């Protein structure tokens, strides 16, 4: 029986081998990081994951554009915000994504997963939006 981490690793193999220049892998990393975050997750990890989801879902950033935003955010040390961890993390999971046939259907499911996770974390929207404005990313 596969663990959640094993399923994630298998999905990463799929996205890293993907020929899509938009770098869909970044969305998988962000959705999984947010969905599996707990009280021990470093604030930078959750902040970057939610920033990536916000940029992808609300601003239609590609994975490559999200990656560049993360690089810009990481250029200076700072104290990252404390973000709320909702009990519900979205109805779509990494297992649902991997169970979807490879190709355009799975790629679409990755996007739906991002929407599901971002919606679950919506109470953090203002904090993330303000942070991205500070960095002049949006």
N, C-alpha and C positions, 0 to 999 in steps of 0.2 A: 504494500500500500504506500503510495507516494505521500510525502508530507507536503505542507503548503510551500515550504522552501524548495523542495524538489520540483514541484509543479512550476513555480516561479522560474527556477533555473532552466527548465525545459522551454518555457516560453521565451526566456532570454536568448537561448540558442536560436530559436526561430527568428526573433527580431534582429539579432546581430548578423544573421546570414541574409537578412532581407535586402533586396536590391533597391528599396525605396530611398531616394536621396533626402527625404524629409526627416529621416532618422526616427522612426516610430519607436525605437527602443527606449528613448527618453521618457515617453509617456508611460510605458510599462514600469520603468524604475520609479517614477513619481507616484503612480497609482498604488503600487505594491507598498512603497514606503509609508504612504499615508494610511492605507487600509490596515497595515499591521503594526502601526505605531502604538506604543504603550507609555506608561509613566517613566520608563527608563530610556526612551528614545531621546537622543540629543536634540536640543531645540533647532540646531542648524539643519538637521536631516528633515524634520517635519516642515520647517519653514521653506526649504528649497522644494520639497515635494508639493506643498500646497501652492507655492508660487508657480511651479511648473503646470500644475493642473489648472489654476486660474488662467494663466496665459494661453494654454491650449484650448480650454473649453470656452472661455469668455472672449478671448482676443484672437482666436484662431492661429496661434503661433504653431509653427512646425516644431518637431522635436529638436531640430538643429537650432532654431531660434531660441527655444527654451534653454538649451545647453549654453548658448552665448549669454543669455540673461543670467544664468547661474554663475558663469565665469565673472561677469561684471559685479554681481552681488558678493562674490567671494574675494574681491580684490582688497578689501579692508576688513580688519578684525572689528567685530562689534558684538554686543550682547544681542542675541536673537530673541524675538518675542516669545512669550509663553502663550501657547495656543490651546484652544479647547479640544479635547478628545471626545467626540460623540460616542455614545454606546453603539449606535447603528453606523456602520461604515460603508453602507451601500449594498444594494441587492445583488450586484454582479461581483463575482470573485475571480481570482486568477484561474481557478479550476473551470469556471464557465467559459472563460476566454480560450483556454487551451482545448476545451471540448468542441469548440467551433472549428469547422473545417479550415485548414490552412489556405491562405490566399486572401482575396478581397473580403470574404465573409469574416475571417478572423481579424483582419485589420479594422473593419468596421466595429467589431465587438470590442476591440481595444479602446476605440474612441468612446463607445457606450460605457465601458467600464470607467473611464476617466470622468465622464459626466456623472455617473452614479456615485463615485467616491467624492468628487467635488461637491455635489449636492449635499452629501452627508456632512461635510465640513463647512457648510455655508455660513455658519455663525462666525467664522474667522475671516469672512470676505473683506471686511473693512480694514482689518489689520494688514492683510496681504496686499490689498490694493494700495494702501498708504505707503507700505514699504516699497513696492515697485515704483510708485510715483517718486519717492525719495531718490531712487537710483536712476530716475528718468528713463525707465524701461517702458512705461506706459504714459 
